[in-house]
Amino acid sequence: MTAAIEKTVIHEPFRPVFPTPAGLIVSADEDGKPNIMTAGEIFNIGLKNPCIIGIALRKATYSHGLISRTGEFTANLPSRALLEKVDGIGMKSGRDGRDKFADFGLCPLPSLAVKPPIVGECPVNLECKVLSVTTVGDHDLFLGEVLCMRVDADKVGKNQRMLIDKMEGFLYAEWEYYEVGRKLGNFGLSAGKDLRLR
Ligand SMILES: Cc1cc2nc3c(=O)[nH]c(=O)nc-3n(C[C@H](O)[C@H](O)[C@H](O)COP(=O)(O)O)c2cc1C
């Protein structure tokens, strides 16, 4: 017999899938002036060849217009040393001309494949070309093909695998930030050494 498990109905689901990273999305205007925004809605979608990520932005953000017009952005995954900057960048719009790279003391580094720069201090940088934009409820989903991925060299291990333990990444859920916890095991741990996807 199954033990009784009591469940509560959540009347108005809000960001129900947890946790997600809080990343920094960089876009640039037609003159090349970059703008950063914070986004909790960053998803892996197409995993490889092509590698496609999704970001969900509200139309009200300045970044939405820039990315819609230019078709490019970079997604940058921060370490926890950047937490206060990530939070602060998410509370200020670049619409009034402010330079959030300068205001928050971050270093724009040239991208290799797109015009918007990457955020140098973030250990993972993804340069993306927009493939499509779809309105999904209160956000627009931008699918971006990752044309170039760079990772801090000291955080890359064998076979170009990211050393997640060294990223010191953090997560965002329910208006709160959390550390990434300890490693629990490897993919396939329930199936012995047979790691093929079925
Ligand atoms: C942790 C965090 C996560 C956020 N996630 C998103 C998001 O996924 N999509 C979005 O449209 N706004 C998100 N925001 C709000 C934007 O970052 C904010 O509106 C910002 O001022 C937009 O900047 P911009 O107008 O210069 O583009 C988030 C803010 C924070 C602090």
The ligand as an ORCA input file, in Angstrom:
! r2SCAN-3c Opt
* xyz 0 1
  C      17.067     37.277    -11.262
  C      16.341     38.030    -12.348
  C      15.838     37.319    -13.433
  C      15.159     37.982    -14.465
  N      14.703     37.269    -15.527
  C      14.094     37.892    -16.557
  C      13.677     37.151    -17.704
  O      13.953     35.948    -17.824
  N      13.001     37.812    -18.679
  C      12.736     39.165    -18.594
  O      12.113     39.708    -19.518
  N      13.157     39.905    -17.531
  C      13.847     39.305    -16.525
  N      14.311     40.034    -15.462
  C      14.111     41.493    -15.448
  C      15.073     42.253    -16.388
  O      16.413     41.880    -16.142
  C      14.884     43.769    -16.185
  O      13.583     44.126    -16.608
  C      15.943     44.625    -16.860
  O      15.850     45.922    -16.337
  C      15.793     44.681    -18.364
  O      16.858     45.462    -18.859
  P      16.782     46.229    -20.260
  O      15.529     47.080    -20.251
  O      18.056     47.059    -20.283
  O      16.728     45.193    -21.313
  C      14.997     39.397    -14.412
  C      15.537     40.126    -13.330
  C      16.202     39.431    -12.318
  C      16.788     40.213    -11.165
*
